[in-house]
Amino acid sequence: MFASILQPENKVAHTSLSGGQLKINDGIILKPGDGAFITEVVNGEEFIFESVGKEAVEFVLFDLA
């Protein structure tokens, strides 16, 4: 389990070991209360999480590898 608070325009990367608004991998934008489930993960694949709103964003990542 990983948790983070990102200030606006900051980003963090998470590399899979198993296979405000938050943008994931330059495409999906999540708003407060949203969730995402990522499937078909390739070992070593990197995911980029970026704060794109005007306020800090908090998120929790569960890597269930």
N, C-alpha and C positions, 0 to 999 in steps of 0.2 A: 504494500500500500504506500502510495506517495501522495503528499499534499503540497500545494503551492499557492502563494498569493503573488500575482503578477501585476506590476504597475503598468499603466498604459504604454503601448509600443514595445514592451519587453516580451521575450519568448524563451521557452525552455524546450529541450529535446529529451525524449525518452527512447532508449533503444531496447526493443523487445529481446528478452533472453530466451523466449520460447518460440518461438515462432510469432460585473460589467458584461462583456461578450468575449467568448473564447473561440478562436479559429483553430481548427485542427487540419494539419497538412495542407495549408493554403487553399482550403475549399469549404469545409463545413463550419458554419458559425453557430455556436450555441449561446442561448440567452439564459438568464436566471431561471432555474428550475428544470432546464433541459438536461438530457442525458444522452450518452452515445454508447453503443456496443460495437467494438471492432472485432471482426472475425477474419479468418484466413490470414493470419499473421505469419510472415516468413521470418525465420531465425535471423536476428541481427538487423531487422528492419527498424528504421528510425521514424518516430512520430514527432512532429513539431506542434507545440501548443503556444499560441500567441495571443496576448491581450490586445484587442482591437477597439475596445470601447473607450469612453472618456474617463472611466473610473477603474480602480484596481479590480481584478477578478480573482475569485478563489475557486479552486477545483480540487477534486480528489481523483486519483487514478488507482484502479485496482488491476494489477498485472497478475492474472490468475494462471500463470504458466506452471 
